[in-house]
Structure formats: structure tokens, C-alpha cells
Amino acid sequence: MPVGGRSHIRIARPSRDLAAAERFWVEGLGLDVVWRHDAEGVAPGEHALLMVGWPDADWHLELVHEPAALVEPRPTEEDLLVIYADEEVPQDLVARLEAHGGKRVQSPNPYWNEWGVTIEDPDGYRLVLCMRGWSNS
């Protein structure tokens, strides 16, 4: 089957400020820049983008910014990217995310407050670092 459990996943979102997003996701969380298309020289209808992820992951996050036709991010409290750490969430990681533009928030879902830490990125989307493990099998 051409689509399955090893198919790569791209999560795409608009961003107000790719530099701020990069500080959060790369310098804060520790993701790598997978691909970048800068806004300089971008023609109308084209967009700047930043793709970030871990080299060995089967997913990456694409952040898009089109200066000529800005799409405002519209995250809700339930738009979550959850990373299962399978161990205690390091407080130095939380501090680093906050130092790089993140804001620690309480989740409306008590499960995430009990089992993890929720941090808003500079565009208001939520990252949950969960101390539990996860397996689909």
C-alpha cells in the first residue's frame, strides 16, 4: 500500500513571523531546519516558508508566510502538537522554549496539565510535551 504507517507527514500552518517561529522551534525545541525559502525576492502569490523537524522523524512542520496576502494564524486551545517524551519533561527545555518566544499556558483539558507541559508558540499554536509514552500498537 503506498500510504501507511511509514508515510511522511507534513503539518502546515501560517505564521506571522518566520524568524520568531524559527527561534522557538529550532533554538527552543531543538528541531533542525529541513528547508527554507526566504521572503526576499518573493513574487506576489508566492510565499516564504520554513520547514523544521528532526532528521530521523517521519514528520515535519511547515510554517508559511506570504507578505502580500497575510493569512493570520487562528489556533484554538485544542490545536495541539503533542510530543510524547516517555519521561519527565526537562524544566530546562521548558525554560529554553520560554526564552525563545514560547508562553507556558494551562490546558482546558486537565489530562495535559497532569501529564505534560503546554506551551504556545509565537503564533499561538500549542505544543504539549507529554511525559507519557505512546504507541499505536
C-alpha positions as CSV (number, residue, x, y, z in Angstrom):
1,M,0.0,0.0,0.0
2,P,1.5,3.4,-1.0
3,V,0.1,5.2,2.1
4,G,0.8,3.7,5.5
5,G,2.5,4.0,8.9
6,R,5.8,5.0,7.4
7,S,4.4,7.7,5.1
8,H,5.9,11.1,5.9
9,I,3.5,13.7,7.4
10,R,3.8,17.4,6.9
11,I,1.9,19.7,9.3
12,A,1.5,23.1,7.6
13,R,0.5,26.3,9.4
14,P,0.5,30.0,8.7
15,S,3.0,32.2,10.6
16,R,3.1,35.9,11.2
17,D,6.9,35.9,11.7
18,L,9.1,33.1,10.5
19,A,12.2,34.4,12.4
20,A,10.3,34.2,15.7
21,A,8.9,30.8,14.8
22,E,12.4,29.6,14.0
23,R,13.8,30.8,17.3
24,F,11.0,28.9,19.1
25,W,11.1,25.6,17.1
26,V,14.8,25.4,16.3
27,E,16.6,27.2,19.2
28,G,14.0,26.4,21.7
29,L,12.8,22.9,21.0
30,G,15.9,21.8,19.1
31,L,14.4,20.9,15.7
32,D,16.5,21.3,12.6
33,V,15.8,23.5,9.6
34,V,14.8,21.0,6.9
35,W,14.1,23.6,4.2
36,R,13.8,27.3,3.9
37,H,12.5,29.7,1.2
38,D,13.1,33.3,2.3
39,A,10.8,36.2,1.6
40,E,13.4,38.2,-0.3
41,G,12.5,38.3,-3.9
42,V,9.2,36.5,-3.4
43,A,6.8,37.5,-6.2
44,P,3.1,38.2,-5.4
45,G,1.3,34.9,-4.9
46,E,4.5,33.2,-3.7
47,H,5.3,32.7,-0.1
48,A,8.2,32.3,2.3
49,L,8.4,29.1,4.2
50,L,10.3,27.4,6.9
51,M,10.2,23.6,7.3
52,V,11.5,22.2,10.7
53,G,11.9,18.7,12.1
54,W,14.2,16.1,13.3
55,P,16.2,14.3,10.6
56,D,15.1,10.9,11.7
57,A,11.4,11.8,12.1
58,D,8.6,10.8,9.8
59,W,7.0,14.2,10.1
60,H,8.0,17.9,9.8
61,L,6.3,21.2,10.5
62,E,5.9,23.7,7.6
63,L,5.4,27.3,8.5
64,V,4.2,29.6,5.7
65,H,4.3,33.4,5.4
66,E,3.0,35.3,2.4
67,P,3.8,39.0,2.8
68,A,1.4,40.2,0.1
69,A,-1.6,38.1,1.4
70,L,-1.0,37.5,5.0
71,V,-3.0,34.6,6.5
72,E,-3.5,35.2,10.2
73,P,-3.0,32.1,12.3
74,R,-6.2,31.0,14.0
75,P,-5.3,28.4,16.6
76,T,-7.7,27.2,19.2
77,E,-6.9,25.7,22.6
78,E,-7.3,22.3,21.0
79,D,-4.9,22.8,18.1
80,L,-2.1,20.7,19.7
81,L,1.2,19.2,18.5
82,V,1.9,16.6,21.2
83,I,5.4,15.2,21.6
84,Y,5.5,12.1,23.9
85,A,8.7,12.2,25.8
86,D,8.2,9.0,27.7
87,E,9.9,10.6,30.7
88,E,9.7,13.7,32.9
89,V,9.7,16.9,30.9
90,P,13.0,18.6,31.5
91,Q,12.5,22.0,33.1
92,D,15.5,23.5,31.3
93,L,13.7,22.6,28.0
94,V,10.6,24.5,29.1
95,A,12.7,27.4,30.2
96,R,14.5,27.4,26.8
97,L,11.2,27.4,24.9
98,E,10.0,30.3,27.0
99,A,13.3,32.2,26.5
100,H,12.8,31.7,22.7
101,G,9.3,33.2,22.4
102,G,7.1,30.5,24.0
103,K,4.5,31.1,26.7
104,R,3.6,28.3,29.1
105,V,-0.2,28.0,29.4
106,Q,-2.7,25.8,31.2
107,S,-4.7,23.5,29.0
108,P,-8.5,23.4,29.2
109,N,-8.1,19.6,29.2
110,P,-6.9,18.5,32.7
111,Y,-5.1,15.5,31.1
112,W,-2.4,17.6,29.6
113,N,-1.9,19.6,32.8
114,E,-1.4,16.4,34.7
115,W,0.8,14.6,32.2
116,G,2.6,17.4,30.4
117,V,3.5,21.0,29.8
118,T,1.6,23.1,27.3
119,I,3.5,26.0,25.6
120,E,2.1,28.4,23.0
121,D,4.5,29.2,20.1
122,P,4.8,32.8,18.8
123,D,1.8,32.2,16.5
124,G,-0.4,30.9,19.4
125,Y,-0.4,27.2,18.4
126,R,0.1,24.9,21.3
127,L,2.9,22.4,21.8
128,V,2.4,19.8,24.5
129,L,5.4,18.0,25.9
130,C,3.9,14.9,27.5
131,M,5.8,12.8,30.0
132,R,3.9,9.7,28.9
133,G,4.9,7.3,26.1
134,W,2.7,6.4,23.2
135,S,2.4,3.5,20.8
136,N,-0.3,2.8,18.2
137,S,0.2,-0.9,18.6
